[in-house]
Amino acid sequence: MSGQQQTRRPETAPQEETPSGAGGLLGTLTNWVSQLGATAGNAAAAAAITPQTAPTVHTVARGDTFGAIAKKYGTTTAALQQANNIRDPSRIAIGQKITIPQGTSAQGNTTGQQQTTGQQTTGQQQTTGQQTAAAGPVTVNAEALQKAVDAAIGVAPADMQDGAKKCIPGILRQCAQAGMKSSAQTAYVLATAQHESSFGLKRYSRSESFVEDRNPFKEETTKDKKTGKTTKTGKWTSTVHTNGAAVKADSQEQLEIDYWDSAYGGKLGNVSGTTDARDFRGRGFVQLTGRDNFKKMGDLLTKEGFTYTQDEVTYGGQGNPAIDLLAHPDHVNKNMELAARLMIIGMQQGSFTGKKIGDYVNENGTDFTNARRVINGDTAKNGEHIGEIATSYNNAISSLWAPVFEAAPTTAPAPETTPTTASNTGGGPR
């Protein structure tokens, strides 16, 4: 089992003496181990026998993910799955007890006690002013986070409400876990997701959620002059949004490849004449585009220690498959936690344009209009509009965001009563 040591007592071990004085059994074992190590000249033998301690148990709180729990205790998702006999790590329930394999330790928990007051602790990033620096674990107040989520969803446009309800919880959870304590920066993250991806709203019937899709595709037809009957030719055409080129193909599938190759082929690391431009076209909340950017952001998430689970496989972290966005570009638009984290860390560190969100939104002021430079150079066209969206979100969450990073109040336990009914909600944390 990963994260555990199996020890076996040597067959020739001396007989244990009856404990006496303050040392007791622990003192006897310590003396015996010291003698054995000195006699054998093997320091490892002294470390082979340690006093047994009760296993660490984590109680799943609102917002917990399997990967975050593994990271908190310095173990792997594979070890947690094996220790708890869990087949699908994406389906954990609030209140569920997760046994932590021995040999791991909680990060940032100096008391040795588990937090069970609706707080979530994760070792992530913390932003201060214009700099993003590695910091200790961030404690998230789950109840306060939910209030901010509800307020933000209320701001989303009516035609995006379904997507907002699915996406905003994950976006705000990742903002909190990334240590983004500025409500204004967080609001701009939400505005960016709304503008770039419409929270998953599709443009056309062929569209895939959170994937860039611009102009309509049309199937050509011919009209018989005598009968007036219209017949489809099987030829497809469209006009590329980036350069105005007319593209034709013998199928809708081929047109999609040719369309995007005309738009982004040979750019941003895409190899012209291949499916690169189609595969690595805008995906996720921030519409990540180009082979080079998929590679760069995957490497950055790996360096940060981020993990995510897709199709019952956990990527990133020790013992798991590496994060490889070149092999799995579809994960960026399928996994909301991944898409959110990618957007946030890119904005914090200036990965997209070289400009950071802290350059425009910091303790000295808020410039929502020019903050567009963090994502794209179209500030004159879209900066003011996106800034207005950010202002709406900030008005909604500004008073609710600081409590997300405050400890939940502790209350005296309620008197025990005899339960009359049982409730089983099932499923993962909501």
Sequence and secondary structure as in RCSB ss.txt:
>XXXX:A:sequence
MSGQQQTRRPETAPQEETPSGAGGLLGTLTNWVSQLGATAGNAAAAAAITPQTAPTVHTVARGDTFGAIAKKYGT
TTAALQQANNIRDPSRIAIGQKITIPQGTSAQGNTTGQQQTTGQQTTGQQQTTGQQTAAAGPVTVNAEALQKAVD
AAIGVAPADMQDGAKKCIPGILRQCAQAGMKSSAQTAYVLATAQHESSFGLKRYSRSESFVEDRNPFKEETTKDK
KTGKTTKTGKWTSTVHTNGAAVKADSQEQLEIDYWDSAYGGKLGNVSGTTDARDFRGRGFVQLTGRDNFKKMGDL
LTKEGFTYTQDEVTYGGQGNPAIDLLAHPDHVNKNMELAARLMIIGMQQGSFTGKKIGDYVNENGTDFTNARRVI
NGDTAKNGEHIGEIATSYNNAISSLWAPVFEAAPTTAPAPETTPTTASNTGGGPR
>XXXX:A:secstr
 TT       TT        TTTHHHHHHHHHHHHHHHHHT HHHHHH       EEEE  TT  HHHHHHHTT 
 HHHHHHHHT S TT   TT EEEE TT   TT TT     SSEEEEEEEEEETTEEEEEEEEEEEHHHHHHHHH
HHHTTS GGGHHHHHHHHHHHHHHHHHTT   HHHHHHHHHHHHHHHGGG  SSTT  TTB   S  EEEEEE T
TT  EEEEEEEEEE TTT  EEEESSHHHHHHHHHHHHHTTSTT  TTSSHHHHTSSBTTTTB SHHHHHHHHHH
HHHHT  EEETTEEESSTTS    TTT TTHHHH HHHHHHHHHHHHHHTTTTS  GGGTEETTEE TTGGGGGT
 S IIIIIHHHHHHHHHHHHHHHHHHGGGGS                    SS  
